[in-house]
Each structure stands twice: as structure tokens, then as C-alpha cells.
Amino acid sequence: MTTTLTFEKALAELEQIVAKLEKGGISLNESLALFEKGVKMSRFLRGELDKAERKVEILLKDEQGKLRAEEFEPEAEAGTGGEAADDDDDSKD
């Protein structure tokens, strides 16, 4: 019986691996095995992100099939502290 690895499962597993490695107290062999598994998870995640990016690009193509660039601004970040912090720095000069 095989289980399908999803992005969310792989990310959670990678986070667990990182936590174990950061905590320490494990043998060199176990550390190397965890590191190898972490690299595999990282490659899988990168592949999934690449697939998602290609899907987004397809959705953004115009009628002639040309990719049109659109700036992406997540709703959660729009108008929050990032820009205000830059403005504050400029006013101090």
C-alpha cells in the first residue's frame, strides 16, 4: 500500500527533520540519514512549487498565448507595515 506524498505532508516532514537536526543529540549516522531524507523532501517541494508556478503562468496567458506579467500582491500583506517602515526611514534623512 502506497501513500501519496502531498506538499503539505512533505513540508511537515521536512520541518520535523530540521527540528530533530537542530535539537542534536543523535548519532552521526542518524543525522546523515535525516539530512538525506530532508534533501529528498526539499527537492520534492521545489518540484511541486515549480509545477504550481507553471500552472499560474498558464492562467496568466493572454488570448494570443503570450504571458502577461502581473504583479502579485497578497491581500494579507497589502498596506501592512512593510511600506510604512520604509517611509519612516526616509523621513529621518
KAWOGI-V334689 format. One record per helix or strand of 2 or more residues. SS is the DSSP state (hx for helix, st for strand). FROM is the first residue (numbers start at 0). TO is the last residue. If there is no record, write none. Layout:
ss = [SS:SS]
from = [FROM:FROM]
to = [TO:TO]
//
This chain:
ss = [hx:hx:hx]
from = [6:27:80]
to = [22:58:91]
//
